[in-house]
Amino acid sequence: MSPFRLARRVFVALLLLVLGTGPAHGQRIAKYGADFLAGGVDARALGMGGAYVSLADEVSAGYWNPAGLSHLTYPEISYMHVERFAGAVSFDYGAVALPVTEQSTVGISAFRSGVNDIVNTLDAWNPDRGTPIGSYESRITRFSAADWALFVNYSRRLNDRLTVGVNFKGVHRSIGDFADAWGYSMDVAAQYRTGPYRFGVVIRDVSTMLQSWSVNPDAFEVNCTNPVDEEPFEACINPETDSVYTSNASRYQAVFSQEIPSGGTALVLPVARLGSGAVWPVGDGHQLTVGLDVDVAVDGQRAFVPNIGDVSFHPRLGTAFSYKGVAELRAGLQRLQYGENIGLDLTPSVGAGLDLQQVSVDFSFGDFAGLTAQDLGYSYRISAQLRLEQPGLKRGGDE
């Protein structure tokens, strides 16, 4: 298959994956509605396999468990950039959190996942010959498919052991000028601490996220004029009227033998994330941290994860050893899958970090795609956090 034909098929497949294979009727369950957020953030948490629901107590808690923001003492800022799927997908995350009273903390978390330089060949194809037209390079355009999310976080301490939190979040998804969607929902969360033990729960999309897709038919304009002789291509001529199809929809269907994808609505169902963990002092100033999380989802993924009917369970396990609060080593299992063709698939992750007074730098390494997609490579994650330990910024006032 030629690269040109492959690029065109990738473009069409991308649209059909997001919008569905045909006209939308009513609402459907969005299998990939918010998956760009599922990979997680913060290299420390990812080095521990993402087992962080009960342990999150810094700015990244805005993603993992907003109730954990109540453990901040000073304002914090975080950033992470990741290249996923062998560099095909870029992911950026930034967050800021600010203690505002003795009991309350607010924060904002922003996310972008994008595929850039996607080839649009609608204006460079000869439908009569099934090949690119002459000098097609100058007729090719490129676009990006991007997913954006914004979380507004609020956390409140109820007592010395219990904190609660909420995320109000919006999602915007776009495929160039061809289609876009908006979705809104909220998460609710809690954390409980007793001695060295930690417990946490997050109900993601508790309100159910409704994503409304709209399609711009004008963006699907097909070239129906042969630039060699300025005559219309035969594929664009209506055999009943012997004239060129006038609408984009008719031209697109005649050339590609399929309709322009239509808009619709999709539902992202709630997911319960349950977490437990412990933090133990070890020796002289060292610390051992362990975490175990389980996501409970009604997603029907029976073949790939532990399940009871349509209810699936996604376990994650992580551990970390901190040397005098300065250097830390981490390891975890970020995914457990089982399938008849692949057997048991345990996806490990490892990481390390340095805490240099007000700045923390963390690194993690793991297989983002799992054994079912070995050719997509591995992911390196590097993140940085800044704690603004300045007079007047400490929770409760000056030191």
GUPA-119842 format. One record per residue (C-alpha): residue number from 1; x, y, z. Coordinates in Angstrom, 2 decimals. Layout:
REM residues N
R NUM X Y Z
...
END
This chain:
REM residues 399
R 1 0.00 0.00 0.00
R 2 1.38 3.43 -0.93
R 3 2.12 5.97 1.83
R 4 -0.38 8.30 0.17
R 5 -3.20 5.77 0.33
R 6 -2.22 4.82 3.87
R 7 -2.34 8.46 4.99
R 8 -5.80 8.87 3.51
R 9 -7.07 5.75 5.27
R 10 -5.56 6.85 8.58
R 11 -7.38 10.18 8.23
R 12 -10.74 8.52 7.55
R 13 -10.20 5.94 10.29
R 14 -9.50 8.70 12.81
R 15 -12.80 10.34 12.04
R 16 -14.73 7.10 12.20
R 17 -13.09 6.07 15.47
R 18 -14.23 9.23 17.20
R 19 -17.55 9.83 15.48
R 20 -18.68 6.28 14.83
R 21 -19.09 4.35 11.60
R 22 -22.37 5.87 10.59
R 23 -25.03 8.41 11.47
R 24 -25.54 8.79 15.19
R 25 -28.96 8.04 16.56
R 26 -29.49 9.26 20.11
R 27 -26.74 8.64 22.64
R 28 -24.02 6.01 22.74
R 29 -21.46 4.95 25.34
R 30 -18.11 6.58 24.60
R 31 -15.50 3.83 24.82
R 32 -12.71 6.35 24.19
R 33 -14.44 9.48 25.44
R 34 -11.81 10.48 28.00
R 35 -9.01 7.96 27.49
R 36 -6.47 10.70 26.83
R 37 -6.67 11.41 30.59
R 38 -6.30 7.77 31.62
R 39 -2.51 7.65 31.24
R 40 -2.01 9.68 34.40
R 41 0.24 12.58 35.36
R 42 3.30 13.25 37.56
R 43 6.36 11.05 37.15
R 44 6.41 10.11 40.85
R 45 2.89 8.68 40.71
R 46 3.52 6.99 37.36
R 47 6.76 5.45 38.62
R 48 4.64 3.81 41.32
R 49 2.31 2.36 38.71
R 50 -0.34 5.02 39.30
R 51 -1.27 3.56 42.70
R 52 -1.73 7.06 44.06
R 53 -5.36 7.66 45.01
R 54 -4.70 7.38 48.74
R 55 -1.16 8.85 48.62
R 56 -1.61 12.04 46.57
R 57 -0.83 14.96 48.87
R 58 0.71 17.58 46.57
R 59 -0.31 19.54 43.48
R 60 -0.84 16.43 41.31
R 61 -3.67 15.47 43.67
R 62 -5.78 17.73 41.45
R 63 -5.71 14.78 39.03
R 64 -5.36 11.72 41.28
R 65 -7.55 12.72 44.21
R 66 -8.57 16.36 44.79
R 67 -9.11 15.65 48.50
R 68 -5.33 15.35 48.81
R 69 -4.81 19.04 48.06
R 70 -5.70 19.80 51.68
R 71 -2.30 18.41 52.71
R 72 -0.42 21.22 50.94
R 73 1.40 23.65 53.20
R 74 2.56 26.08 50.47
R 75 1.39 26.86 46.91
R 76 2.76 24.40 44.35
R 77 3.21 24.38 40.57
R 78 3.78 21.30 38.39
R 79 4.49 20.54 34.73
R 80 4.99 17.36 32.68
R 81 5.57 16.68 28.97
R 82 5.40 13.19 27.47
R 83 5.80 11.77 23.97
R 84 3.56 8.74 23.65
R 85 3.28 5.98 21.06
R 86 6.84 6.39 19.73
R 87 6.42 10.16 19.54
R 88 3.18 10.15 17.57
R 89 1.16 11.65 20.43
R 90 2.31 14.54 22.60
R 91 0.87 15.05 26.08
R 92 1.25 18.15 28.26
R 93 0.08 18.71 31.82
R 94 0.32 21.73 34.05
R 95 -1.21 22.49 37.44
R 96 -1.17 24.99 40.27
R 97 -2.63 24.63 43.77
R 98 -3.02 27.26 46.49
R 99 -4.01 26.93 50.17
R 100 -6.54 29.70 50.85
R 101 -7.57 29.02 54.46
R 102 -6.67 26.58 57.23
R 103 -9.27 24.18 55.87
R 104 -9.56 24.98 52.13
R 105 -7.36 24.59 49.04
R 106 -8.08 25.45 45.41
R 107 -6.29 24.43 42.24
R 108 -6.40 24.32 38.46
R 109 -5.12 21.46 36.28
R 110 -4.84 21.68 32.48
R 111 -4.18 18.86 29.99
R 112 -3.53 18.61 26.25
R 113 -3.08 15.47 24.18
R 114 -2.52 15.92 20.47
R 115 -1.55 14.30 17.19
R 116 0.01 16.88 14.89
R 117 0.72 17.05 11.17
R 118 -2.07 14.68 10.10
R 119 -2.22 14.57 6.31
R 120 -5.40 15.78 4.57
R 121 -5.45 14.43 1.00
R 122 -9.03 15.33 0.02
R 123 -7.77 17.88 -2.51
R 124 -4.98 15.72 -3.92
R 125 -6.70 12.51 -5.05
R 126 -7.64 11.31 -8.52
R 127 -10.77 9.23 -7.89
R 128 -10.88 7.96 -11.49
R 129 -7.47 6.33 -11.31
R 130 -7.35 5.72 -7.57
R 131 -3.97 7.47 -7.39
R 132 -2.64 10.89 -6.34
R 133 -2.99 13.61 -8.92
R 134 0.08 15.20 -10.51
R 135 2.06 17.51 -8.23
R 136 -0.05 16.34 -5.33
R 137 2.46 17.53 -2.73
R 138 1.37 21.14 -3.15
R 139 -2.28 20.18 -2.66
R 140 -1.81 18.35 0.63
R 141 -2.71 20.19 3.82
R 142 -2.10 19.18 7.43
R 143 -4.10 19.49 10.61
R 144 -4.03 18.47 14.27
R 145 -6.34 16.38 16.38
R 146 -6.24 17.60 19.97
R 147 -7.97 16.85 23.26
R 148 -8.04 19.50 25.98
R 149 -9.22 19.27 29.57
R 150 -9.46 21.75 32.42
R 151 -10.02 20.73 36.04
R 152 -10.99 23.26 38.71
R 153 -10.18 21.68 42.08
R 154 -11.46 22.36 45.58
R 155 -10.46 20.51 48.74
R 156 -11.52 20.91 52.36
R 157 -10.18 19.42 55.58
R 158 -13.02 18.16 57.80
R 159 -10.78 17.03 60.66
R 160 -7.24 15.80 61.29
R 161 -7.95 12.53 59.49
R 162 -10.56 13.20 56.83
R 163 -10.42 15.46 53.77
R 164 -12.83 15.77 50.86
R 165 -12.55 17.27 47.40
R 166 -14.27 17.92 44.11
R 167 -13.23 18.50 40.50
R 168 -15.33 20.53 38.10
R 169 -14.02 19.68 34.66
R 170 -14.54 20.46 31.02
R 171 -13.24 18.62 27.96
R 172 -12.86 19.93 24.41
R 173 -11.94 17.55 21.57
R 174 -11.24 18.60 17.99
R 175 -10.19 17.04 14.69
R 176 -8.91 20.01 12.70
R 177 -11.82 21.92 11.19
R 178 -13.74 18.69 10.61
R 179 -15.37 18.08 13.99
R 180 -15.29 19.08 17.63
R 181 -16.99 18.17 20.88
R 182 -17.53 19.59 24.34
R 183 -18.15 17.70 27.56
R 184 -18.61 18.62 31.21
R 185 -18.74 16.62 34.44
R 186 -17.45 16.48 38.00
R 187 -15.51 14.16 40.30
R 188 -15.99 13.73 44.05
R 189 -13.31 12.38 46.36
R 190 -12.19 11.72 49.92
R 191 -9.02 10.72 51.78
R 192 -8.67 9.27 55.26
R 193 -5.46 8.92 57.30
R 194 -4.86 7.00 60.50
R 195 -1.31 6.54 61.69
R 196 0.85 5.36 58.75
R 197 -2.15 4.12 56.76
R 198 -3.87 5.92 53.90
R 199 -7.24 5.37 52.25
R 200 -8.83 7.19 49.33
R 201 -11.76 7.09 46.96
R 202 -12.60 9.06 43.82
R 203 -15.78 8.79 41.78
R 204 -14.82 10.11 38.37
R 205 -17.50 11.62 36.16
R 206 -20.03 11.05 38.93
R 207 -22.49 13.22 37.01
R 208 -21.78 11.26 33.78
R 209 -20.03 13.25 31.07
R 210 -22.11 14.07 28.02
R 211 -19.99 14.83 24.95
R 212 -21.77 16.56 22.09
R 213 -20.05 16.21 18.70
R 214 -20.66 18.61 15.84
R 215 -19.35 18.06 12.32
R 216 -18.50 20.74 9.76
R 217 -19.56 19.29 6.37
R 218 -17.83 22.15 4.51
R 219 -14.45 20.89 5.73
R 220 -14.95 17.66 3.74
R 221 -14.68 19.44 0.40
R 222 -13.49 17.00 -2.26
R 223 -11.55 18.13 -5.32
R 224 -13.63 17.19 -8.34
R 225 -11.66 19.03 -11.04
R 226 -8.71 17.43 -12.78
R 227 -5.95 20.08 -12.73
R 228 -4.47 18.64 -15.97
R 229 -7.40 19.44 -18.26
R 230 -9.67 21.40 -15.88
R 231 -12.42 18.85 -16.53
R 232 -14.46 17.16 -13.79
R 233 -13.50 13.68 -12.69
R 234 -15.93 10.98 -13.85
R 235 -16.39 9.81 -10.25
R 236 -17.91 13.20 -9.41
R 237 -20.52 13.06 -12.20
R 238 -24.04 12.00 -11.31
R 239 -24.94 9.28 -13.84
R 240 -28.63 10.16 -13.59
R 241 -28.23 13.84 -14.50
R 242 -24.85 13.69 -16.27
R 243 -23.73 16.68 -14.20
R 244 -21.27 17.17 -11.38
R 245 -22.57 16.57 -7.87
R 246 -23.16 19.94 -6.26
R 247 -23.03 19.15 -2.52
R 248 -19.99 18.13 -0.52
R 249 -21.93 15.21 0.94
R 250 -22.75 13.81 -2.50
R 251 -19.21 14.29 -3.79
R 252 -17.67 12.69 -0.73
R 253 -19.97 9.67 -0.95
R 254 -19.36 9.27 -4.69
R 255 -15.56 9.44 -4.36
R 256 -15.04 7.47 -1.15
R 257 -18.17 5.25 -1.16
R 258 -19.16 6.36 2.33
R 259 -21.10 9.15 3.94
R 260 -19.59 12.09 5.79
R 261 -19.59 11.15 9.49
R 262 -22.38 12.84 11.39
R 263 -22.39 14.38 14.84
R 264 -24.06 13.04 17.92
R 265 -23.75 12.67 21.66
R 266 -21.75 10.22 23.73
R 267 -21.77 9.31 27.41
R 268 -18.67 8.78 29.56
R 269 -19.74 6.58 32.47
R 270 -18.59 7.02 36.07
R 271 -15.56 5.10 37.34
R 272 -14.83 4.43 41.03
R 273 -11.12 4.59 41.96
R 274 -10.39 2.96 45.33
R 275 -7.00 3.38 46.95
R 276 -5.10 2.22 50.00
R 277 -1.52 2.69 51.12
R 278 0.92 3.18 53.95
R 279 3.96 5.32 54.73
R 280 6.44 3.85 57.22
R 281 9.64 5.38 58.61
R 282 12.64 3.12 58.02
R 283 15.94 3.53 59.83
R 284 17.48 6.98 60.23
R 285 15.38 9.43 58.18
R 286 14.35 6.99 55.45
R 287 10.79 6.16 54.37
R 288 8.96 3.29 52.67
R 289 5.71 3.95 50.81
R 290 3.34 1.35 49.33
R 291 0.05 1.77 47.48
R 292 -2.67 -0.44 46.05
R 293 -5.47 0.96 43.87
R 294 -8.39 -0.64 42.09
R 295 -10.54 1.08 39.45
R 296 -14.09 -0.26 39.21
R 297 -15.75 0.46 35.88
R 298 -18.92 -0.61 34.12
R 299 -17.28 -0.77 30.71
R 300 -17.78 -4.34 29.55
R 301 -14.04 -5.01 29.06
R 302 -14.49 -8.66 29.87
R 303 -11.62 -10.03 27.83
R 304 -8.77 -7.94 29.13
R 305 -9.09 -7.29 32.87
R 306 -10.56 -9.06 35.92
R 307 -14.31 -8.72 35.73
R 308 -17.68 -9.80 37.05
R 309 -20.04 -9.52 34.12
R 310 -19.81 -6.01 32.72
R 311 -18.05 -4.71 35.84
R 312 -14.27 -4.67 35.37
R 313 -11.50 -4.16 37.90
R 314 -8.22 -2.40 37.06
R 315 -5.64 -2.97 39.83
R 316 -2.43 -0.97 40.26
R 317 0.39 -1.53 42.72
R 318 3.33 0.68 43.64
R 319 6.13 1.18 46.13
R 320 8.80 3.80 46.82
R 321 11.85 4.08 49.06
R 322 13.00 7.56 50.08
R 323 16.57 8.14 51.27
R 324 16.63 10.92 53.87
R 325 13.85 12.75 52.03
R 326 16.22 13.70 49.19
R 327 16.37 10.79 46.72
R 328 13.65 8.24 46.00
R 329 13.43 5.00 43.98
R 330 10.06 3.67 42.79
R 331 8.52 0.67 41.08
R 332 5.01 -0.47 40.30
R 333 2.56 -2.45 38.21
R 334 0.45 0.02 36.24
R 335 -1.76 -2.46 34.41
R 336 -2.90 -6.06 34.69
R 337 -4.59 -7.58 31.67
R 338 -5.65 -11.03 30.63
R 339 -6.68 -12.24 27.20
R 340 -6.91 -15.57 25.44
R 341 -4.30 -14.52 22.87
R 342 -1.83 -12.75 25.18
R 343 -2.34 -14.59 28.45
R 344 -1.43 -12.63 31.57
R 345 0.04 -9.20 30.85
R 346 1.71 -7.40 33.76
R 347 2.94 -3.93 32.80
R 348 5.67 -2.66 35.13
R 349 6.97 0.86 35.67
R 350 10.03 2.24 37.44
R 351 11.12 5.70 38.47
R 352 13.34 7.93 40.55
R 353 13.26 11.45 41.94
R 354 15.20 14.19 43.69
R 355 13.74 16.64 46.20
R 356 15.96 19.74 46.18
R 357 14.44 22.01 48.80
R 358 11.70 23.88 46.91
R 359 12.09 21.96 43.63
R 360 11.35 18.30 42.92
R 361 12.37 16.58 39.69
R 362 10.96 13.12 38.93
R 363 11.51 10.55 36.21
R 364 9.61 7.38 35.30
R 365 9.79 4.78 32.58
R 366 7.08 2.39 31.48
R 367 5.30 0.68 28.63
R 368 2.33 2.91 27.83
R 369 0.64 0.54 25.36
R 370 1.14 -2.92 26.89
R 371 2.13 -6.17 25.23
R 372 -0.72 -5.92 22.75
R 373 1.04 -3.02 21.00
R 374 4.77 -3.67 21.33
R 375 5.69 -1.68 18.22
R 376 4.43 1.54 19.83
R 377 7.40 1.67 22.15
R 378 7.87 2.92 25.68
R 379 7.26 6.20 27.43
R 380 9.66 8.33 29.43
R 381 8.02 10.80 31.78
R 382 9.83 13.72 33.37
R 383 7.97 16.13 35.62
R 384 8.95 19.01 37.87
R 385 7.28 20.61 40.88
R 386 7.95 23.98 42.48
R 387 6.92 24.69 46.06
R 388 6.67 28.40 46.85
R 389 8.02 28.22 50.39
R 390 7.99 31.96 50.93
R 391 6.97 34.04 53.96
R 392 3.30 34.89 53.83
R 393 2.44 31.97 51.51
R 394 2.31 29.26 54.17
R 395 -1.11 27.92 55.03
R 396 -2.36 29.93 58.00
R 397 0.01 32.87 57.50
R 398 3.64 33.60 58.34
R 399 5.82 31.05 60.03
END
